[in-house]
Amino acid sequence: MTYKFNFGPIFEAWPLLLNGALQTIWFSAAAMVLGLLIAVIGALGKTSAPKWVRFIISAYIEIIRNTPFPVQLFIIFFGLPSIGIRMSPNVTAVLALTLNFAAYGIEIVRAGIESIPKGQLEAGRALGLQPLQVFRYVVLKPAIQAIYPALTSQFILTMLYSSVCSTIAATELTGAANDITSRTFRSFEGYFTVTVIYFLLSCLFWMLFRLIDRRFLTSPQGR
């Protein structure tokens, strides 16, 4: 074996790696916030909306969950321009990640809502609370506590899915690695470094989620 490892050119490109990491965080956070909003609305629709609305939501979930994420990404980026809808790579990345996260999030949130005992809901109605008030004060927090681990796991997966967005030239971490390795010809060093960064980002988010859980969901002050 004559290959000599040299991480110097990779470390010299740290501004590009830093920008890619920040973009990855931005894509993932935006997808989680927007996707969670869609997930809550979709879960409420799936549990209480008319049958035709529930059918549309279920069809959306099944289509997203049973097709590869790269195909979804390519349809948005390469397919929509055929009908006159064009978006930049970064906007496409956020939209694709949002739609993907939301499909899984709807089922996660729905499971949380359905985990609330019916007696608890009836007690809220007996107190004269309106449906939105029942959802806010009776359903929301217990449901979040029940689904929080699943939601955080899905967020980590969404962050890792963002690496696929480099295929449409989105400026995230894997895209930065592709750029660096094409200029330095140090593929192993470049992708190994990016692997470490993804791992560190995952650990960082896990610690952040655990802190939020302890501070707002399971601590006495958060009750």
N, C-alpha and C positions, 0 to 999 in steps of 0.2 A: 504494500500500500504506500503510494508516494504522495497522496494528497495531503497538503499541509493546511490546517485550519487557520483562518485569519479573520477575526471578527472586527479588525480595525476599520475597514471600509463601511461595515454595517453601523458601528457606533458613530462614525463620522456623519452618518445620515440621520442622526437622532432627531433633528427638527421635523423631518418627513415622517418618522415613526411616531413622534409625539402628536403631530397633526392628524395622522391616521387613527391613533388611539382616541383622540378627542372626538373625531368624527364618528367613530364606532360608538362611543358613549352617547353622542347626540342622536344618532340614528335609533339606537336601542331605547333611550329614554323617551323620545318622541313617539316611537311605535308603541311603547307600553302605555303612555298616558292616553293617546288617542285610541289605541286598541281596547284599553280598559273601559273607556267611555262607551265605545260601541258594544263591548261585551255586556255591560250593565243594562243598556237599553235592549240589546238582543235577548238577554236572559229574562228580562221582564216581559218582553214580547212573547217569548216562547212559553212562559208560564201562565200568561193571562190574556194574550191577544186573541183575536178571532182566528179560526182555523186556517184561513188562507195565508194570514201573516205568519203563523207558526210553520206552515209548509215552506214559505220562502226562506225563513231563517234556517230551517233544517236543511234545505237544499244547499244554501250557502255554506253551512258548516261541513256537510258531506263532501262538497266539491273541493273545498280548501284542504280538508284533512286527508283526502284520498288522492291528491295530486302532488307532485314534487314541487318544492318551493322554487327551484330554478325555472321551472316551466311557468309558474305564476309570474315570476319576475320578468321573463322574456315576453309573455303576453302583454304585460303592461308597457314595457319599454319598446319592443319591436312591433307588437300587434296593434296597439291603439293608434299609432301614427297613421295606419292604413285608413282609419275613419276620421282622421283630422285632429286627434288628441295627442299632443306632444309634450313631454315633460323632460326635465333635466335628469341625469343619472341619479343625483342625490335625492331629488323629490320622488323619483320612481322608487328608490330604495326604501325611503320612509313609508311610502304608500303600500308597497308590497309587504313590508314587515308588519305594518299596522293591520292589514287585512288578514295576514296569516295569524298574528297574535290574537286578534279578535275572535276568529273562528274557534280556537281552543279556549279562549277566555269565556265565551258565552256558556259553554258546557261547564266550565269550572264554577262560574258565578251561579249558574242555574242550580248546580248541586248544592252550593252553599245556601241559596234561598230555600230550597226544598228540605234542607236539614233542620230548619227552624220548626219546632213543634207547633201544630195547629192551635193548640190551646194558648200559646203565647200570642199568636196573631189575634185570636178571638178576644183575649184580654185587652189588647191594644184597642180593638174596635169598641169594646165595652166601655172604655174610658172616653169614648167620643173622638178618638183620633181619626183624622182623614187618611185615605189610603197612602198618600205621600208621607204623612207623618208616621204612620205605622211602619212604612219601609225605612224611614230615616232613623227612628228611635227604637224600633223593636227588631227589625230584620237586619239592618246594615252591619252593625258591629259584630253580632254573633256570627253572621255569615262570613264576614271578612276573617274572623278568627279561625273559622273552619276551613277556609279555602286559601289562607295566606301561604302555607308551604307550597301548594300547587302553583299559585300565581308567581311566586318568586322563582320556582324552578322553570316555569315557562318563560319568564323574563330572561333568565340566563341562557336558555336555548335560543331565544330571539336574538340576543347579543351574538351568539355563535353563528346563527344563521346569516347575520349581516356580512360575514366573510364572503358569501356567495355573490354579494352585490358588486364585488370587484370585477365580475364578468361583464358588467355594463359600464365599467370605468368610473364607478362611484369612488369618491376619495376617502375610503376607509382603510383600516389597518392592513388587510390583505392586499389591497390595491397598492398601498405604499410599499409593501414587501415586493410585489411584482416589479414595481418601478426600480427599487434599489437593486434587486438581483439582476435585472436586465442591464443595468449599468456597471455592476461590479463583477458579475458572473460568479457570485458567491451564493449559490442557491441554498446549500445546507445551512450556512451561517445565517442567511437572511430569514429563512422560514423557521429555523430553530428559535431565533430571537423573537419572532412574531408569536410562535407557540407559547413561549414563556410569558409574553405580554398578555396574551389571551387568558392564560392560567391565572396570572396576577389580577387581571380585571375581574375574573370570575370570583376569586377569593375576596377581592375588595367589595364586590356587590353582596356576596354572602354575609360578610361582616356588617355591612350597612343594613341589610334586611333583618339580621338578628338584632341589631341595635333598635331598629324601629319596632320590632316585635316586643322586645323587652320594655321599651319606653312607653309605647302607646297601646299595646294589645294585651299583654299578660301581666304588666306591673300593676300594683294597687292604684297608682296615680292614674293609670290609663283606663280604669274601670268606671 
